[in-house]
Amino acid sequence: MDDINRRRLLQGMGAAGVTGVAGCLGGDNDDEEDSSGPEVSDREEVDFADLQEGGTLRGAVGANVASFDPPYSTDTTSTQAQNFVFETLITNDREGNYYPWLAESYELVETQDIDRTAYADYMTSVSTDEEGVFETDEQVIMQHPEDDPLESDGVRVITPEQASAAVDDGTFGMQYRYRLREGVQFHNGEELTAENVTASVERYENSDVSAQTFDSLLHARAIDEYTVDLFAQVPDAEAEGQLPGIYIFTTEQAGLEDGAIDPRQGNEPIGTGPYQFEDFSDEQYYELSKFNEYWVEAMGVDSIDWFDGPEEFPDGPLVDAIEMEIVPDAANRAAALRNDEIDITTGLATDTLDEFNSDDGFTVTGIETGGYEYIQYPVNVEPWGDQRLRTAVNHLVPRENIVQNVLNGWARPAWTPIPELAEESGTTDPEALEEELRPANEYDTERAGELLDEVGEDLGLEYPLEVTLETNADNPDRVQMVELIAESMAQTEYFETSVETYEWNAYIARVLDPEYPDGGIIPCIGLSGTFNPGSFCDALHGTANIGQCCNLTGISDPEFDRLVDAARFDIAVVEDEQLRAERYDEIWRLLADQRYSSLTHFDLMTAVSNTDITGFGIYPFDEGIYSFALYNPTESQAMWLERE
């Protein structure tokens, strides 16, 4: 897993080489913080009258494509590849505004003020094992809020069959209706219909992303050949973007076995997207070609009601083919770019970004993202269950030094848990929130010592405590960051630290192992949220995400779960955005007090390209960085190649 988009995805960027961190400490930037960062643009302004068609875009990614099957992959690199091929009912611009896409139009038909207890009459009882896992092969869409899987022999749940019955009787939270564009073709010539949508929803059942898919979605129903309704379980402030977030598959591929939409399983991915699959060599490369029957090109961009771009804006992507090399070592990707072996790449080490940014032969494009890095405390292993110990270590996380000395200014310290792109609905006052929470996140060895003395005396601890921190080896900036945190802890008399690193796929398998929370280890990883403020708290700390991305240490806090639910699944916050922001402020305060995790910084998404590329515009989430740049009418974004 690399990073999350509409889903919560971990962020892992291939890289190599680790420089020393000695000398970075000794205070966390006593001088006033320099927050200006590197000077880069987020988009190249172009004149579409000068556009050129054709050519092959040569890129390089830092990890293998784990799967071409969207419900059975959660890493950024896989989603990047899938986004060329597959599409969803809606799309969005870089500010999170939604637009109809495969759906010609959509509307909210009805909202009903119900909660999950309204489904009691439709629920069936299922048993659970000693870990609280449901013993059923069916997708559990929701459970009765009064039942505890760990305490009860039987738990009342809704499965797809019962969800359909509830909708039949008019029991649902919200109903959205989507009218599909007629004549949209899949790459195999099949026409898109409502049945593709309902079958695609079924493919997400019991998948790797089922928890995120069915946290809101109740049921999908075809009304006629080109009309489909999606129902939410309860009123949901994020329903507009979350309900239609699934990729749409052909009839045949929607019914394939789990993970089978993959050339390694004998099935090339088939979607409605602007590019079609051509070739893939495991851990080597993948290739795509432009789909000549792409629906936007066939119908014309002017057929899209909301499009108001320039007259010269093209009816489809301008690049004919894509060749994407898989190069885990960031230094090797940088060398390939310098040697004109590729045109573009992302995920380079920050010292390398500085070099490219000062070279007129290359362009560094950047934008603040929803991506962030964090460490998470093993709360179920003593003495880490004591909030004071976690708070003390948080005061030893040198956020400003990480940003300035490890990341060379290519990031922003995480004084609060929410980035700028999610602030509108995620807090009532961003400046006031930072003023309130920043002192709890300042580098403060004195306060850390006070807390450690206090908890040591109360619990009878013997210092130093032996602590292992770990992360993925193929991200040099992340490794240096973890080493810096470990060094900061070890410079006190309270900790003896060590750092372990693992290859990316091995690391992900490790941290998602059900036994991992019992190991007493502090993991570090990256996560990418969405425009939804809940994606910056629920993924890390929600009980439902234990064993999935990205509650790695088994955090379970009923009050947190209640607050997260109230900030999204309540008709009051659906109708009152101010109230919703107030409820998120409660969540940020709870997390600052409990300190289950320590966010270090928010990333600056960057791409480095040569001068053959014209018109590149960067997207704030890693998974859409290439597909957005190639073609997105929401912001009249299209790029092309100018080869000599």
C-alpha positions in Angstrom: 0.0 0.0 0.0 1.4 3.4 -1.0 -1.1 6.2 -0.5 -5.4 7.2 -0.3 -7.5 8.9 -2.5 -11.1 8.2 -2.4 -9.9 5.2 -0.3 -7.4 5.5 2.5 -4.1 4.5 0.9 -0.7 4.3 2.4 2.1 6.4 0.8 5.3 4.7 -0.1 7.8 6.3 -2.5 10.7 4.3 -3.9 14.1 5.7 -3.0 17.6 4.8 -2.0 20.4 6.0 0.1 20.3 7.3 3.6 22.5 10.2 4.8 23.5 10.7 8.4 21.3 12.7 10.8 23.9 13.6 13.3 24.1 17.4 13.8 20.4 17.9 13.0 19.4 18.1 16.7 20.3 20.4 19.5 17.0 22.4 19.4 14.2 22.5 17.0 14.9 25.7 15.0 15.3 28.4 17.6 15.0 31.0 15.0 11.6 32.0 13.6 10.2 29.3 11.3 10.8 29.7 7.6 7.6 28.5 6.1 8.1 29.9 2.6 9.5 26.6 1.2 10.9 26.2 -2.3 9.4 28.3 -5.1 7.6 26.0 -7.5 4.5 26.3 -9.6 1.5 23.9 -9.5 0.8 24.3 -13.2 2.2 25.5 -16.5 0.0 28.0 -18.3 -0.4 27.2 -22.0 -2.1 28.3 -25.1 -4.1 25.4 -26.5 -3.9 26.9 -30.0 -0.3 25.6 -29.9 -1.1 22.1 -28.8 0.5 19.1 -30.4 -0.9 15.5 -30.6 0.9 12.2 -30.5 4.0 10.8 -28.9 4.8 8.5 -26.0 5.1 9.7 -22.5 7.9 8.0 -20.7 7.7 7.9 -16.9 9.0 6.0 -14.0 7.3 4.9 -10.7 8.9 3.9 -7.5 7.0 0.6 -6.8 5.6 -2.4 -8.6 1.9 -2.4 -9.5 0.6 -4.8 -6.8 -2.6 -5.3 -8.8 -4.7 -3.8 -11.6 -7.8 -4.9 -9.7 -9.1 -1.8 -7.8 -11.0 -3.4 -5.0 -8.0 -5.7 -4.3 -5.2 -3.1 -4.1 -4.7 -0.1 -1.9 -1.3 1.2 -2.9 -0.7 4.5 -4.8 1.2 3.0 -7.6 -1.5 0.5 -8.4 -4.2 3.2 -8.3 -2.1 5.4 -10.6 -2.1 2.6 -13.2 -5.8 1.9 -12.7 -6.7 5.6 -13.2 -5.6 5.5 -16.8 -8.0 2.5 -17.5 -11.0 2.8 -15.2 -13.4 5.6 -14.4 -16.1 6.5 -11.9 -19.5 8.1 -12.1 -18.2 11.5 -11.0 -14.9 13.4 -11.1 -13.5 16.3 -9.2 -11.2 19.3 -9.6 -8.2 20.1 -7.4 -10.3 21.8 -4.9 -12.6 18.9 -4.3 -15.6 20.2 -6.3 -17.6 17.3 -7.9 -18.8 17.0 -11.5 -20.8 14.4 -13.3 -18.6 12.1 -15.4 -19.7 8.7 -16.5 -23.0 9.9 -15.1 -24.4 12.7 -17.3 -26.1 14.1 -14.3 -27.0 13.2 -10.7 -29.2 14.5 -8.0 -30.0 14.0 -4.3 -33.5 12.6 -4.4 -34.3 12.2 -0.7 -32.7 12.4 2.8 -34.3 10.8 5.8 -33.5 11.4 9.4 -32.7 7.9 10.6 -29.9 6.2 12.4 -28.6 2.6 12.2 -31.1 1.3 14.8 -33.8 1.8 12.1 -32.5 -1.3 10.4 -33.1 -3.6 13.5 -36.1 -5.4 11.9 -34.0 -6.3 8.8 -30.9 -7.5 10.6 -29.8 -11.1 11.0 -27.5 -12.4 13.7 -24.0 -13.7 13.0 -21.4 -15.1 15.3 -18.0 -13.7 15.9 -14.6 -15.3 16.8 -12.5 -14.4 19.8 -11.1 -11.4 17.9 -14.5 -10.0 17.2 -14.3 -11.0 13.5 -17.7 -11.9 11.9 -18.0 -15.5 11.0 -19.8 -15.1 7.7 -18.9 -15.1 4.0 -21.3 -12.3 3.2 -20.5 -8.6 3.2 -21.4 -7.0 6.6 -22.7 -3.6 5.5 -23.5 -2.5 9.1 -23.9 -3.8 12.6 -26.4 -2.8 15.2 -24.7 0.0 17.2 -25.7 -1.5 20.5 -23.9 -4.9 19.8 -20.3 -5.5 20.7 -18.6 -8.2 18.6 -16.1 -8.8 21.4 -18.7 -9.2 24.1 -21.6 -10.9 22.3 -21.9 -14.4 20.9 -24.2 -13.1 18.2 -24.2 -9.6 16.5 -27.1 -8.2 14.5 -25.9 -7.1 11.1 -27.2 -6.0 7.7 -25.9 -8.0 4.6 -26.6 -7.1 1.0 -29.8 -9.1 0.9 -31.3 -7.4 3.9 -30.1 -4.0 2.6 -32.1 -4.5 -0.5 -35.2 -5.4 1.6 -34.8 -2.3 3.7 -34.6 -0.1 0.5 -37.8 -1.9 -0.8 -39.6 -0.7 2.3 -38.2 2.9 2.1 -35.6 2.5 4.9 -32.4 4.4 4.0 -30.6 7.5 4.9 -30.1 9.1 1.5 -30.9 8.4 -2.1 -28.8 9.7 -5.0 -29.9 9.1 -8.7 -27.4 9.0 -11.5 -28.3 9.2 -15.2 -25.6 7.6 -17.2 -24.3 8.9 -20.5 -25.6 6.8 -23.4 -23.0 5.4 -25.8 -20.0 5.1 -23.4 -17.9 2.2 -24.5 -15.6 -0.1 -22.6 -12.3 -1.0 -24.3 -13.9 -4.3 -25.4 -16.8 -2.6 -27.1 -19.4 -3.3 -24.4 -21.7 -0.3 -23.7 -21.9 1.1 -20.2 -25.3 0.5 -18.5 -26.8 0.7 -15.0 -26.1 -3.1 -14.6 -22.4 -2.4 -14.8 -22.7 -0.1 -11.9 -24.6 -2.5 -9.7 -22.3 -5.4 -10.6 -19.3 -3.2 -9.8 -20.7 -2.5 -6.3 -21.0 -6.2 -5.8 -17.3 -6.7 -6.7 -16.3 -4.4 -3.8 -18.0 -6.7 -1.3 -15.5 -8.4 1.1 -12.7 -6.8 -0.8 -9.6 -5.1 0.5 -11.4 -1.8 0.6 -14.8 -3.0 1.7 -14.7 -1.2 5.1 -14.3 2.2 3.4 -16.8 1.4 0.6 -19.6 0.2 2.9 -19.1 2.7 5.7 -21.8 4.7 4.0 -23.1 2.8 0.9 -26.1 0.6 1.6 -27.4 -0.5 -1.8 -27.1 0.1 -5.5 -30.2 -0.4 -7.7 -30.7 -0.2 -11.5 -33.8 1.8 -12.3 -33.6 1.5 -16.0 -30.9 0.8 -18.6 -29.2 4.2 -18.0 -30.4 5.1 -14.5 -29.0 3.9 -11.2 -29.7 4.8 -7.6 -27.2 4.6 -4.8 -28.5 4.6 -1.2 -26.6 5.7 1.9 -27.2 3.9 5.2 -27.8 7.1 7.2 -27.5 10.9 6.4 -23.9 11.4 5.3 -22.1 14.7 4.9 -19.7 13.0 2.5 -22.2 11.0 0.5 -21.9 13.1 -2.7 -18.2 12.1 -3.1 -18.1 8.8 -1.3 -21.1 6.9 -2.6 -20.0 7.0 -6.3 -16.3 6.4 -5.6 -16.1 2.9 -7.1 -14.6 2.1 -10.4 -17.0 0.7 -13.0 -16.2 -2.7 -14.6 -17.4 -4.7 -17.6 -20.0 -7.3 -17.0 -17.5 -10.1 -17.3 -14.8 -8.6 -15.1 -17.2 -7.5 -12.4 -17.8 -11.2 -11.8 -14.2 -12.4 -11.8 -12.6 -14.0 -8.7 -11.0 -11.7 -6.1 -8.0 -9.9 -7.5 -8.3 -11.6 -10.9 -8.4 -8.3 -13.0 -4.7 -8.5 -13.5 -2.5 -9.7 -16.4 -0.7 -12.0 -14.0 -4.0 -13.8 -13.5 -4.6 -13.9 -17.3 -7.1 -10.9 -17.4 -6.1 -7.6 -18.8 -7.9 -4.7 -17.2 -10.8 -3.3 -19.3 -12.4 0.0 -18.4 -13.9 3.1 -20.0 -10.9 5.3 -19.5 -8.8 7.3 -22.0 -6.0 4.7 -22.1 -6.2 0.9 -22.6 -3.9 -1.7 -21.3 -1.2 -3.0 -23.7 1.6 -4.8 -21.8 3.0 -5.4 -18.3 6.2 -7.1 -17.1 6.1 -7.7 -13.4 8.4 -5.4 -11.5 9.7 -4.0 -14.8 7.2 -1.8 -16.7 3.6 -1.3 -17.9 2.4 0.2 -21.2 -0.9 1.7 -22.3 -2.2 3.2 -25.6 -4.8 5.8 -26.3 -8.3 4.4 -26.6 -9.6 5.6 -29.9 -13.3 5.2 -29.0 -12.9 7.2 -25.7 -16.4 8.6 -25.0 -15.3 12.3 -24.4 -13.5 12.2 -27.8 -16.5 10.5 -29.5 -19.0 12.9 -28.0 -16.9 16.0 -27.8 -16.0 17.9 -24.7 -18.7 20.5 -25.4 -21.3 17.7 -24.8 -20.4 17.9 -21.1 -22.9 20.4 -19.7 -20.6 21.9 -17.1 -17.6 22.4 -19.3 -16.7 26.1 -19.8 -13.1 25.9 -20.9 -11.4 27.5 -23.9 -12.7 26.7 -27.4 -9.4 25.2 -28.4 -9.4 22.7 -25.4 -9.1 19.2 -26.9 -11.8 16.5 -26.9 -9.5 14.0 -25.3 -5.9 13.4 -24.2 -3.2 14.4 -26.6 -0.5 11.8 -25.8 -0.8 8.6 -27.8 0.9 6.1 -25.5 2.4 5.7 -22.0 5.4 3.7 -21.0 5.9 3.5 -17.3 9.1 2.0 -16.0 9.2 0.5 -12.5 12.3 1.8 -10.8 12.2 1.5 -6.9 15.5 3.4 -6.4 14.8 7.1 -6.5 18.4 7.9 -7.4 18.1 5.6 -10.4 14.9 7.4 -11.5 16.6 10.8 -11.2 19.5 9.5 -13.3 17.1 8.2 -15.9 15.5 11.6 -16.1 18.9 13.3 -16.5 19.9 10.8 -19.2 16.7 11.4 -21.2 15.5 7.9 -20.7 12.3 9.1 -19.1 10.3 12.4 -19.3 8.9 12.6 -15.8 8.9 11.0 -12.4 7.8 11.6 -8.8 8.9 10.7 -5.3 12.5 11.9 -5.5 14.5 12.7 -2.5 14.3 16.3 -1.4 18.0 17.1 -2.0 17.6 15.8 -5.5 14.5 18.1 -5.9 16.7 21.1 -5.1 19.2 20.1 -7.8 16.4 19.8 -10.5 14.7 23.0 -9.3 17.9 25.0 -10.1 18.4 23.4 -13.5 16.8 25.2 -16.5 16.6 21.9 -18.3 13.9 20.5 -15.9 10.7 21.7 -14.3 9.7 20.9 -10.7 5.9 21.2 -10.2 4.5 21.1 -6.7 1.4 21.5 -4.6 0.6 21.0 -0.9 -1.2 17.7 -0.6 -3.4 15.7 1.7 -0.3 13.4 2.2 1.3 13.2 5.6 3.7 11.2 7.6 3.1 9.8 11.1 4.4 7.5 13.8 1.9 5.5 15.8 2.3 4.3 19.4 1.7 0.7 20.5 -1.2 1.6 22.9 -2.0 -2.0 23.7 1.5 -2.8 25.0 2.5 -1.4 28.4 3.6 1.2 29.3 2.4 2.8 26.1 -1.2 2.6 27.3 -0.3 5.7 29.4 -1.2 8.9 27.6 1.6 10.8 29.4 4.3 8.5 27.8 2.9 9.1 24.3 2.6 12.8 24.9 6.2 12.9 26.1 7.5 11.3 23.0 5.4 13.6 20.9 7.4 16.5 22.5 10.6 14.8 21.3 9.5 14.8 17.6 11.4 17.6 16.0 8.9 18.7 13.4 10.7 21.8 12.2 14.1 20.1 12.0 12.4 17.3 10.0 11.0 19.8 7.5 14.1 22.0 7.2 17.0 19.6 7.7 15.6 16.3 6.3 13.1 17.5 3.7 14.9 20.7 2.8 11.7 22.8 3.1 9.7 20.5 0.8 6.9 20.1 3.4 5.1 21.9 6.2 5.2 20.9 9.9 1.9 19.3 11.1 1.0 21.6 14.0 -2.6 20.4 13.6 -3.8 17.1 12.1 -5.6 18.7 9.1 -4.1 20.2 5.9 -5.3 23.3 4.1 -7.3 21.4 1.4 -9.6 19.9 4.1 -9.9 22.9 6.4 -13.1 24.4 5.0 -15.3 21.7 6.5 -12.7 20.4 9.0 -12.4 23.3 11.4 -14.2 26.5 12.4 -11.0 28.5 12.4 -7.7 27.1 11.1 -5.5 29.8 12.7 -7.2 29.5 16.1 -6.9 25.7 15.9 -3.1 26.0 15.2 -2.7 28.5 18.0 -4.5 26.1 20.4 -2.8 22.8 19.4 0.7 23.9 18.3 2.1 24.1 21.9 1.2 20.4 22.3 3.3 19.6 19.2 6.4 21.8 19.9 9.8 20.2 20.4 10.1 20.5 24.2 12.6 18.3 26.0 11.9 19.9 29.4 8.2 19.1 29.3 8.9 15.6 27.9 11.2 15.0 30.9 8.6 16.1 33.4 6.0 13.7 31.9 8.5 10.8 31.8 9.5 11.3 35.4 5.9 11.4 36.4 4.8 8.3 34.5 8.0 6.5 35.6 7.3 7.1 39.2 3.6 6.2 39.0 4.2 3.0 37.0 7.5 2.0 38.5 9.3 2.1 35.2 13.0 1.5 34.8 14.7 3.8 32.3 15.9 3.6 29.7 13.0 1.9 27.9 14.1 -0.1 24.9 12.1 1.1 21.8 12.2 0.0 18.2 11.0 2.3 15.4 10.5 1.0 11.9 9.7 2.1 8.4 10.2 1.2 4.8 13.7 1.2 3.5 13.1 2.5 0.0 12.2 6.0 1.1 15.4 7.8 2.2 13.6 10.9 3.5 11.3 8.8 5.7 14.2 6.7 6.9 16.2 9.9 7.9 13.1 11.2 9.6 12.7 8.1 11.7 16.4 8.1 12.5 16.1 11.7 13.6 13.2 10.9 15.9 15.0 7.9 17.3 18.1 10.1 17.9 16.0 12.7 19.7 14.6 10.1 22.0 18.0 8.5 22.7 19.6 11.8 23.6 17.5 11.7 26.7 18.1 9.3 29.6 14.7 7.7 29.1 15.0 5.7 25.9 17.4 3.3 24.1 16.2 3.3 20.5 16.8 1.3 17.4 15.5 1.6 13.8 14.5 -1.2 11.6 13.7 -0.9 7.9 12.0 -3.2 5.4 11.4 -3.4 1.7 8.0 -1.7 0.9 5.8 -4.7 0.2 7.3 -6.7 3.1 6.8 -3.7 5.4 3.1 -3.4 4.4 2.5 -7.1 5.0 4.2 -6.7 8.4 2.2 -3.8 9.7 -1.1 -5.2 8.5 -0.4 -8.6 10.3 -3.1 -9.1 13.0 -0.3 -9.8 15.5 1.5 -6.5 14.8 -0.2 -4.4 17.5 1.2 -6.8 20.2 4.8 -6.2 19.2 5.4 -2.9 21.1 6.9 -1.3 18.0 6.4 2.3 16.8 5.8 2.2 13.0 6.2 5.2 10.7 4.4 5.4 7.4 2.7 7.9 5.1 -0.9 8.3 4.4 -2.9 10.4 1.9 -6.3 11.7 3.0 -8.9 13.1 0.7 -10.9 16.4 0.7 -12.9 14.8 3.5 -11.5 15.9 6.9 -12.5 12.5 8.4 -9.7 10.9 6.3 -7.2 12.6 8.5 -8.3 10.9 11.7 -10.6 7.9 11.1 -8.1 5.9 9.0 -5.5 6.1 11.7 -7.6 5.7 14.8 -11.0 4.2 13.9 -11.8 0.9 15.4 -13.2 -0.4 12.1 -9.8 0.2 10.5 -7.8 -2.1 12.8 -6.0 -4.6 10.6 -6.7 -2.4 7.5 -5.2 0.8 6.4 -4.2 2.4 8.6 -4.9 1.7 12.3 -1.6 -0.2 12.6 -1.4 -0.5 16.4 -5.0 -1.5 17.3 -6.3 1.8 18.6 -9.9 1.5 19.9 -11.5 4.5 21.5 -15.3 4.4 21.7 -15.5 8.2 22.3 -13.4 8.9 19.2 -15.5 6.5 17.1 -18.6 8.3 18.3 -17.3 11.8 17.5 -16.2 10.7 14.0 -19.6 9.3 13.4 -21.3 12.4 14.6 -19.1 14.6 12.4 -20.2 12.8 9.2 -23.3 10.6 9.7 -25.9 12.9 11.1 -28.6 14.9 9.3 -27.6 17.9 11.5 -24.1 18.1 9.9 -25.4 17.3 6.5 -27.5 20.5 6.7 -25.1 22.6 8.8 -21.5 22.8 7.7 -20.6 25.1 10.6 -21.8 22.4 13.1 -19.8 19.8 11.2 -16.6 21.9 11.5 -17.3 22.4 15.3 -17.5 18.6 15.7 -14.2 18.1 13.9 -12.6 20.6 16.2 -13.7 18.3 19.1 -12.0 15.4 17.4 -8.7 17.3 16.9 -8.7 18.2 20.6 -9.3 14.6 21.7 -6.5 13.4 19.5 -4.1 16.0 20.8 -5.0 14.9 24.4 -4.9 11.2 23.8 -1.9 11.3 21.5 -2.3 7.9 19.8 -0.2 9.1 16.9 2.2 11.9 16.0 1.8 13.5 12.6 5.1 15.0 11.6 4.4 17.0 8.4 2.2 17.5 5.4 3.9 16.7 2.1 4.5 18.9 -0.9 3.5 16.7 -3.9 6.1 17.1 -6.6 6.8 15.9 -10.1 10.0 16.5 -12.1 9.8 16.6 -15.9 12.0 17.5 -18.8 11.2 20.3 -21.2 9.6 18.0 -23.7 6.4 18.1 -21.6 4.2 21.2 -22.0 1.2 22.1 -19.9 1.8 19.8 -16.9 -0.5 20.5 -14.0 -0.1 18.7 -10.7 -2.9 17.0 -8.7 -2.8 17.2 -4.8 -3.1 13.4 -4.4 -0.4 11.0 -5.7 -2.8 8.5 -7.2 -4.2 11.0 -9.7 -1.0 12.8 -10.6 -0.6 11.5 -14.1 -4.2 10.9 -15.1 -5.2 14.5 -14.1 -2.2 16.1 -15.9 -2.9 14.2 -19.1 -6.6 15.2 -19.4 -9.1 16.7 -17.0 -11.8 19.2 -18.3 -12.8 20.4 -14.8 -9.8 22.7 -14.9 -9.1 22.7 -18.7 -6.1 20.6 -17.9 -4.2 18.8 -20.8 -0.6 18.3 -21.5 1.4 17.3 -24.6 4.8 16.5 -25.8 7.1 18.7 -27.9 9.9 16.5 -29.2 12.7 17.9 -31.3 
